[in-house]
Amino acid sequence: MSDNSLQINVGKHIQKLRELKGISQQDLAAKCNFEKSNMSRLEAGRVNPTLSTLEKVAKALDITLPELFTFS
């Protein structure tokens, strides 16, 4: 798996989890103290997030960090 495909898979998974929980992109961004545009780029896989960023997203989604990497 290339770095880019991992970014895309993580971003899509974040979007899927957010939608399953009924959270808007704006609300998730606010919970993470991000701009909505940054959350949009993260979900689109256009950025390479740090572990700190992913930890904030996991906490905001009320999941563990490893769950962000569990693609099914």
Summary of the structure (lengths in Angstrom):
residues: 72
radius of gyration: 10.8
end to end distance: 15.4
largest distance: 30.9
contacts: 188
relative contact order: 0.20
helix: 71%
strand: 0%
